[in-house]
Amino acid sequence: MPTPDLPAEQPLFTFAIVTDTHIRPPGGDDSSPFAVNGLANDRARYAIAAIARHKPEFTVHLGDMVHPLPHLPTYGPAADEALEIFAPLREQLRFVPGNHDVGDKPMVGAPADPADAKSTAIYEKYFGPAHYSFDHSGVHVVTINSSLVNTGNDLEAKQRAWLEADLEAHAGERTILFTHYPPHINDAGEPAHYDNYDQPGRAWLLDLVRKHQIEAVFSGHVHQFFFNRVGDTRLYCLPPTSFTRQDYSEVYQIGPAAEYGRNDLGKFSYAMVDILAEGHRVRVIPTEGRCLEAGDTLREPDPVAANPSPVPMVVHLRHAWARATDMPYNGPMEEFGRKRARNDYVLMRLLQMGIGAVRTPLSDLFDPEYGPRVHDFHAAGLRFTFFCGGVAGADAWQQCRDNADLIDAVEFVSSTADLSDIAEALADFDGSGGPPVHIGKFHSSAHEPKRGSKFAHSVSFGFKWEDRDELIAGLRKADKSASVSGVAFQVNLEDDLASRLTGIDAWAAGNDLKAVAAIRLANTNPAIANADDDAIAKRLAEVLDIAHALDNTSLQLDTFADIDRGYHPRNGLVDGRTNFRAAGRYLALR
């Protein structure tokens, strides 16, 4: 994924990925008690038609083509139905066996029969070899049967020897690996569970990934999006077309979507992968659960642009964007331990909207859980603005120097308009060799004019526009080494955007500074919610229309995700399940 604020590079070629279609036989069957599974066939038909419209050079299905398992009498009719649905892509469609297609991996308490020679033979009758490789325009493509790993049977030994020899024979070549199960979803050291490789197979596979510097590993199975890295290798776990796994609703801050989380419409997707001269770009394109009946023609456009325009804006990531959640132990998948998972849809939505920069506390860079994800997000194309109360200490600033390649700016936040609270520290500060330094302000209700007993406990970010003269006087006095290059002002809902933004831009130019306009979506009254999605989308459109005329001002948007409790509740670009709000959809369709 390239940095989204750069022009989109033309790919050498593009291929598509679809996963977890879970097709059932004509007329349905009893292989699932969930109502949403009855939509799987028409949802798959829609996704296949949408992919065909892009004309990819080939398409990979990451597994679980069908829902009935190989030991069920409906497996054959379901497989025939799947091949019929896949017909628009059939000549260039490659299959990866999933656990529904070939049987579960070895696991105590697994809900289905394990993969073996009999189930593999049934699979290969319909879908072809369970492991294979091919070359396409300078890229070596490898697929494996992940259900066999750790079985200890002859099929696993054969596949293992084949994979090691195949990778060795193509050493030094660009290689992409496809596997139904992901090696892991949260971190490489996580315990074994239903949604990863158990040891020792995980270590074996990841050692091969590192040794051969595989460019990317793509997987499905989990019905969620996850992004991880092993060395320089990117690991993508991609969303389904059929249904979402209801257990993963636990990672969100609100209640589950329909059918206890199994029908979360915002999550259904397919992907287009652009192979670039160096690296690749993954574009996850939602289907939003749309259906296409047999014989119908696809007429509607994709709900998200295939190539979103870069957005010249930093968004505030106020929520816990990298913290993993401990899931309840709750069968049938996880009855014996707790599974940890993050909400990586944060990253996916940012990239879908063309947003290339985010704002988080500087403490995130040092946090043992957040810090590695900062680097993962940067590898995926994101840059960071960090902020801290006061002037960063020596150790923290050295960390900023060491990570300057991923930082757009570090904001030192004052609590006074004249910077008197940080003046001494700022006078002693040496910003040489580090990222740009900006100054911002916490504006609290204590700073508001007193009118009788009227008072509201409230804090917001950014200098008030009327404080600009006091600010510049304090800055000139305190910043003796001229370390500060930018100043952040807040822009409130009641402010006229055109006059305020152009005024800020002219002020910055006149004072030889860069400015940051922090666009607040919150009402200034902390008790009044801003839940007007249409008004928020309209205001965002106005901001971006003005942005191209601003020579000295960058934009921040507060906030990325809904704040639906606490102070200053307001809607953002995505809701509590990280699905698009109207403003987010507007960005994704630009």
N, C-alpha and C positions, 0 to 999 in steps of 0.2 A: 504494500500500500504506500504510494508516494505521499509526500507532504501535501495536504489538500489545498494549501494556499499557492501552489504552483500550477501552471497550466498542465492539463492532463496530457501525459505522454502517449503517443500513438503506439499501440501494442504490436508486437511481432505476430501474435495471433491470440484468439480468445476462445476459451472453452467454457462450458456450463457445468454446473453441479446441481443435482436434485437429490433429495434423500428422504427416507422414511415416508413413502407414499402409502404403505399399509393397505394395499388394494385387496378387496374381497371378491368372491365369485359373483357372477351376475345374480341379482336377487338377494344378495347378502347371505349371511350364515350366522352361526352362534359362537364365533371365535372371539367376540368381544361383547361385554354387557353394556358398553357405553354408547349412548345415542350418537355422539359426534362421529364415531367410526363409520356410520352409515353415509357420511359425506365424503369419505376418503377417495372414492373412485372419481367423483366429479371434480374434487379439488385437485387430484393428480392430473386429470385431463386438462384443467385450466392451466396448471403450471407447465405442462408439456407444450401446450399451444403457445404460451407466453415465451418459453425458451426458444421454440422453433422460429418465432418472429425475429429473434436476434441473430439467427443463422450462425451459431457457433461451429467451430471446426470439428469439435466432438463434444459429447456430453457424458459425464460420469454419474451413475446412480450409486450412492454410497451405501445402499443396502436397506433391508426391510422393504423390498419391492411389494411384498404381499403380507397380509396379516396372519392367515392360517399357517400353522407350523407344518413341517414336512410329514409328520406322522398322522396328520388329519386328512380325511378323505376330500376335503374341499381345497387342499393345496393346489392340485393340478388345475381345476377350474379357475382358481384365483390367479395362478401364474399365466394361464391362457388369456384371461381378462387383462392382466397387466401388460402383456406383450401387445395386445390390441390397442390399449390406451397409449403405449409408448411408440406406436407405429410412426408418428410424424418425425421421430428422431432415430428410428430403429437402425438405419444404416451406419450411424456414427455413435451409437449408444453403447457404453461400456458398463458392465455391472460389477459390483462389489458385494459379496455375500453378507447379509445381516443375520442377526440371531433368529429372526422370524423366518428367514429364507432357508437357513441351514441348521439351526439349533443353537441353544445357548452355549456360552463359554462354561468351563467347569467352575462351579461355585456352589457351596453349601446353601441349600434353600432356593436354588434357581427355580423360576416359575415354569420352565419348559424343559423338555428333554435336551440332553447335550448333543452337540455336533459329533457325528461319527461317520464312518465310511458309507453307511446306508443313506443318511440324510444328505451327505455331500453328493452322492450319486444322483439322488432325486433332484437336488438343486441344479447340478450340471446338465441334466436332461433338458431343462427349460432355459437356463441363463448362461450356460457355457462354463469355461474353466473357473475354478474357485480362486486360483492365483495365476497371475500372468504379468507380462510387461510388454510395452511397445514404445517406439520412438516416434516423436512428432516434432518436426521443425527444430531440431537441436535440443529437445527436452526428452529425457527418459522418464517414462511413466510406469509406476509399479503399483499393483494391487495385491492385497493378501486377504486370506480368510482368517480374520481375527478370532473367530470362535474356536479355532483349533489350538490357539496358544495356551500352553500349560496343560494340555490334555495328556501329554506323554505318549500318544499313540503314533502309529506309523505315519499317518497323514501329517501330523505336526512335524515329525522328523524330516519328512520329504520336503515340506514347505520351507522349513528352516534352512536346510542345506541349499535349496534352490535360491532363496532370497539372499543368503550370504554370497553365493556364487554370482548371482545376477548383479548385485551391487558392486562386487569386486570387478566384474567384467566391464562395468561402466564407471569405474572410479574416475573422478575428476569431471564427470559430465553433470549438467544441470539435471536434478532428479526430483520428482514429486511422488509422494507416497499416498495411497488411498487405503483406508482401513475403516471398517464399520465402527468398532469400539474405539474411543479415543484412548491414548496411553494414560492420560489423567485429565481431570477437569479443573482442579484448583492448584495443585503443585505436584512435582514429580515424586515427592516423598509421602504422599497421602496414603492412607490405608486402602486395601482392596475393597471394592464395593461393586455394585451392579453395573456401574457406568464407567469402569476403567479396566485396564489390564492388571491382573494380579502379578505378583512376583513369582518366579524369577523372569517371566516373559517380558514384563515391562522394562526391566533393566537391560535385557538382551536387545529389545527393539531400540530403546533410546541410545544404547551404545552404538548400534549401527547407524542411527540417525546422525550422531555426532561424528563418528568416524568418516562417514561419506558426505558429511556436510549437506544433507538433504535440504532442499530449499524450503519445502512446505510439506506438512502432513495434514490431510483433510479427513475428517471423520464425521459421523452422524450419531445415531443411536439415542442420544440424550434428549433430543427434541428441544434443545436450547442452544443458544449461541455462547461459545466460550473461545477465548483467545489466550494462548500461552506461547512461551518460547523455550526452546532448549538450545543453548548457545545462540547461533544465528538462525536457527530453524524456527519458522512460525508454525504453530499448531492451531488449526481452525476446527472447531466443532460447530457444525452448521444446523440451522433450524429445519423443521420438517415442512411438509405440505399438508399433513393429515390432521394431527392433533398435537397439543402440547402436553407434556408430562405434568400432571397435576401436583406431584410432590414438590416441584420446583417453585410453586407459588409462594413457598415459605421465604424466598429471598426478597420479596417485595414488601413495601411498607403499608400496603392496603390489602383488603380482602381479595380472594381469588376471583378470576374471571368465570365465565359460565361453565357449568358442569364441574364445579369444584376446582377450576383451573385448567381443565382439559380442553377448553375451546377458547383460548386467548387469541382473538382474531389478529391482533397486531403482530403476532410472532411467526406466522406462516410465510415461508420464503423459498426462493431458489437463489442461486448465485451465478454470477458471471466472473470469470477469472481472466484478466488480461496478463499475458506474458510479455514483459518489457525487456528491453535490451539488458537491463540489470534489475533483477527482482521482478515482482509481480504486484498486481492490484486486484483485490477482491471486492466485488460490488454485490452486496446482499440486497436483493430486490424483493420486497414483500408481495405476497399474493393476497394477504388479508383474508384468507379463507374463502376466496371466490371460487365458484363452481362453474363447470361447463358440462352440460349434458351431452350425451352421445349424439352426433349429427349436427350440433350447433357450431357456429363459427365465432372465434374470439374477435370482438370488436373494440372493447374498451382499452385504453392505454394502461401501462403499468402505473400502479398507485404511487410509485416513487421514480424519479428520473434515473435512467441508467447511468448518466454521467452528471451528477449534481454540480452546479456552479460553486466555486469556492466562495465562502462567506467571510467578509473582512471583519470578523468579530470574535472576541473572546467571551466565553460563557462561564458563569460562576457555577462550579460544581459544589454546591452546598451540602449535598447528601453524602453518605458514606459510599463513595464511588468505587472503592477497592476492597472493602472489608468483606470477608467471607462470613456466611451464616451457617451455623450448625443446624442441620435438618433433623427433625424428629426421627427416631427409629420407628418405622411404620411400614409394614409389609404391603404388597408381597415382595418388593425389591430389597428393602433394607430393614430387616427385622432383627439384625444382630449387631448393629453399630451405628454411629452417627456419621453422616456424610457432610462434607463442607462444600459450599458452592458460593460463587460470587454472582453479582448481577452484571455480566459483561455486555448486556444490551446497552449500557451507557456508551461504551466504545462504538458499538455498531451504529447507534443512532447518530452520534457525532459525525461519523464518516458518511452515513447516508445523507446528512444535511450539508455536507461540505464544510463543516466546522473544523478548523485545524488548530485551535488554541483554546486552552481552558485556564481557569484561575482557581487555585486551591491554597490552603495554608502552607507556609514554608515547612512546618513540622511534618507534612506528608513526605517530604523528601528524605527525612531521617527515620521515619517510622518503619519498623521491620516488616510490616505487611504492605504498607502503601509504597514504600520506596522502590521495591522491585517492579511494582506495577507502573510507577512513573516511567521507568525505562521501557517497559513493555508498550505503554501507550506511545512513547516517543518512537519506538521502532515501527509502530503502526501508522505513524505520520502526525502525531500530536506534539504541540509545543506547550510550554507551561509559563504562566505568570504566577509567581509565588508572592505571598504577603505575610507580614509579621507585625506584631505590635511593637513600635519603637524601631530602633536601629539594630540590625542583625549583629550578634556577637561575633567574635573572631572565628570561632570554630564553625558556626553556621555559615559565615561568609566564605570561609575556605571551601565548604561543601558547594556553595554556589559557584565559586571559581572552577571547581573540579567538574561541575556539571553544566558549564555555561553553554555547551552545544545544544542543550534541550530547553534552555530558559530564554524567554522573550524579555522578561523584566522581573525584578524583585521590588515589591512595594513596601516601603517603610511607612507604617501608619501612625500618625500623630493623633493626639486627642485635643490639640489646640490649634486655632486658626493661624497663630503666629509662630508655630513650631517650638514654642518655648519649652515644652516638655521633652523634646528630643534634640534641642539646639546643641547642648554640650557634646552628646554622643555623635551628632552629625558633624560637628566641627573636627572631631578626632578621627572620623571615618575616612578610610582610604579605599576607594572602589576600583582601583586600577586592577586590570586583569580579570575582572568579573563581568557579569551580565549588566545591562542597563539598570539603573536605580530610579524608581519613581517614588513620589511622595503622595500619600493619601491621608485621609482623616476619618476617624470615627466621629460621626456627628450624633450626639445623644440629645435626649429631651432636656437635659440640663443646660444645653446651649440655646434653647429656644427662649424668646422673650417671655417674661412672666406676665400672665394675665389673670389676676386673682388667684384662685386655687386650681385653675385648670392645669392638668399635668398628665402626661402619658409616658410610662416607662418604655422608651424606644431608642434603638441605635440603628444608624444607617451608615453606609460607606460613601466617602467622597467629600471633597470640600464643597461648601455651598458657593454658588456663583458670586454672591455678595461679599464673600470673604477674600476675594482674589487680591485686593490691594494689600491687606494685612498679611496674606500668605506670601506674596512675592517679596515684601520687605523682610519678613522673617527668614525666608530662604536665602536671600542675598547676604544676610548677616551671618547665618549659621553654616552654610555650605562653602567653606573656605577653599576646599579642593575641587569645587565644581563637579562633584560626583553625581549629583542629581540631574537627570536628563528629562524627566517627565513629571507631570502633576495630574492627579485624578480628581475630576469634578463629578458630582452627582447630577443627573438629569431626571427630574421627577415627572409623574404622570400629568401634572397640571402645567408643565413647562411647554411653551411653543417650541417644537423641535427645530424648525429651520432657524429661527433667530438664536436659540440657545447654542446649537451646535456650531453655527457659523461664527457666533461671538466667541466661543471657546477657542475655535481654530485661529481666529485673528489674534486673540490674546496670546496664545502660544507662540505664534510667529513673532509678535512684537516683543516677546520676552526671551526669544531664542531658546524655547523649550518645546518638547513634545507634550501633548495633552492626551488624557484619557477621559472619555465621556462614559460614565457608568450609568447605563440606561436602566432605571428602576421600573419594574413592573408592579411593585407594591404600591398600595395606597399609602399616603403619608400618615393616615390614621391607622395604628396597628390593629385596631379592632374591626376594620372593614376589609373584607376579602375582595380581591380582584379576580373573579372567575369568568370574565367576559372574554371568551376565546376569540371571538371575531374582532373585538376591539384590540386585543393584544396582537393578533396577526396583522391588523391594519397598521398599528403603530410600528411594528417591526418592519413592515414594507416601507413605511415613510422614512425610517432610520436608514435603511439600505439605499433608498433613492437619493438621500442626501450624502451618503458616505463617499461617493466617488468625487465629490467636490471638496472634501476635507484633505488638505495637504499636510497638516501638522497634528491631526487628531485621530487616535485609534478608538475603537468602540468596545465596550463591555456590555454584556446583557446579564441582568440579574432577575430571573434565574433560569437555569437549564431545566430542572425538574420541578414539578409542583411543590409548593410549601402549603400543605393542607391542614396544618395544625401549628400551634405556637403563635408567634408574633408575625404581623404583616403577611397573612396567608394570601397566596397568589398562584395562579396557574403559570406554567412555563412552556417550554417547547415540547415536553413529554409529560405524561401523567405518572401516577404512582406505580404503574406497571411498566414504565419506560416505553409506552406506546405514544404515537404522535398525537399531540394537540394540534389545533388548527395552525398555530404559528410554526410548529415543527414541520408539518406537512407542506406549508408554504415554502420553507427553505428547501425541503427535499425535492420539490417539483420545479425549482427555479432553473 
